[in-house]
Amino acid sequence: QVQLVESGGGLVQPGESLRLSCAGSGFTVSDSAMRWYRQAPGKERELAAVLNAAGMTNYADSVKGRFTIARDNAKNTVTLQMNSLKPEDTAVYYCSARPRYYTREYWGQGTQVTVSS
């Protein structure tokens, strides 16, 4: 059974950093396309960062240069390092996984990130 559990959200001030983690079980993170999405109040869900099984990454223009997606194969975890946070980064952040040979995407429950002074 594929499961994803996010952690690391919280309240920070503009300019500070946060690191989100997404722990996977029932599948192998390194053999999957892993994504971080975010959804701000009243807005549609937005793809923030992608890490595919080959190790290639891609970022939304709004986070490029500030966010870094990475994986820890030993822990079967994917992380999102978020630096220079802005109030507009405030959102619920969701981790998703599409394991190789699977036909669907799996989602975590989300973690709240609030950037406010």
VOGU-3710 file (C-alpha; in Angstrom, 3 decimals, decimal comma):
1> qvqlvesggg> 0,000/0,000/0,000  1,490/3,301/-1,124  1,545/5,975/1,561  3,057/9,445/1,770  3,442/11,448/4,960  4,540/15,083/4,831  6,115/16,983/7,705  8,060/20,154/8,368  5,492/22,860/7,752  4,999/25,800/10,071
11> lvqpgeslrl> 4,943/29,549/10,530  8,016/31,538/9,483  8,860/35,154/8,747  9,651/36,436/5,259  13,213/35,638/4,248  13,460/32,558/6,467  13,759/28,933/5,425  11,832/25,704/5,903  12,508/22,137/4,909  9,592/19,867/4,111
21> scagsgftvs> 9,899/16,089/4,157  7,774/13,442/2,522  8,267/9,905/3,775  7,186/7,167/1,385  6,153/3,605/2,139  4,950/0,776/-0,061  7,055/1,954/-2,983  10,559/3,175/-3,820  11,086/6,930/-4,012  14,164/6,577/-6,219
31> dsamrwyrqa> 12,107/4,678/-8,828  9,297/7,208/-8,927  8,405/10,641/-10,206  8,095/12,761/-7,081  6,360/16,114/-7,014  5,606/18,895/-4,576  2,422/20,833/-5,196  1,005/23,731/-3,247  -2,424/25,257/-2,896  -2,978/28,733/-1,531
41> pgkerelaav> -6,370/29,790/-0,165  -8,797/30,479/-2,976  -6,346/29,344/-5,655  -5,864/26,221/-7,740  -3,243/23,652/-6,853  0,125/24,577/-8,383  3,010/22,285/-9,277  6,056/23,643/-7,455  8,829/21,101/-8,029  9,457/17,777/-9,760
51> lnaagmtnya> 12,135/15,133/-9,327  11,983/12,198/-11,690  13,509/8,757/-11,349  16,477/9,792/-13,493  17,275/12,568/-11,037  16,167/15,433/-13,234  14,440/18,356/-11,545  12,089/21,071/-12,675  10,621/24,041/-10,850  7,836/26,543/-11,224
61> dsvkgrftia> 9,143/29,963/-12,170  7,784/31,345/-8,903  10,117/29,154/-6,810  13,102/28,672/-9,121  16,361/29,593/-7,400  14,771/29,460/-3,933  13,423/25,909/-3,614  15,335/22,644/-4,011  13,797/19,188/-4,323  15,947/16,220/-3,371
71> rdnakntvtl> 15,622/12,636/-2,259  17,234/10,518/0,422  17,227/6,975/-0,892  18,278/5,460/2,418  15,252/6,999/4,133  12,924/6,630/1,124  12,145/10,314/1,517  11,881/13,359/-0,692  12,506/16,839/0,675  11,766/20,386/-0,372
81> qmnslkpedt> 14,234/22,960/0,904  12,594/26,364/0,784  14,769/29,449/1,184  14,041/33,165/1,042  10,390/32,507/1,741  7,814/35,107/0,762  4,259/35,690/1,987  3,021/34,452/-1,389  4,569/31,055/-0,613  1,885/30,570/2,021
91> avyycsarpr> -0,040/27,436/1,076  -0,735/23,833/1,923  2,095/21,804/0,426  1,388/18,322/-0,906  3,776/15,588/-1,871  2,864/13,175/-4,652  4,409/10,058/-6,100  3,947/8,186/-9,335  5,935/4,979/-8,995  7,295/3,354/-12,111
101> yytreywgqg> 4,765/0,979/-13,745  1,930/2,410/-11,652  -0,967/4,033/-13,465  -1,902/6,635/-10,891  -0,472/9,332/-8,715  -0,579/9,063/-4,952  -0,898/11,988/-2,544  0,024/12,861/0,988  -2,259/14,698/3,391  -0,504/18,045/3,052
111> tqvtvss> 1,394/20,326/5,420  0,660/23,992/6,046  3,327/26,604/5,366  2,603/30,161/6,491  4,978/33,024/5,758  4,046/36,119/7,704  5,633/38,854/9,766
//
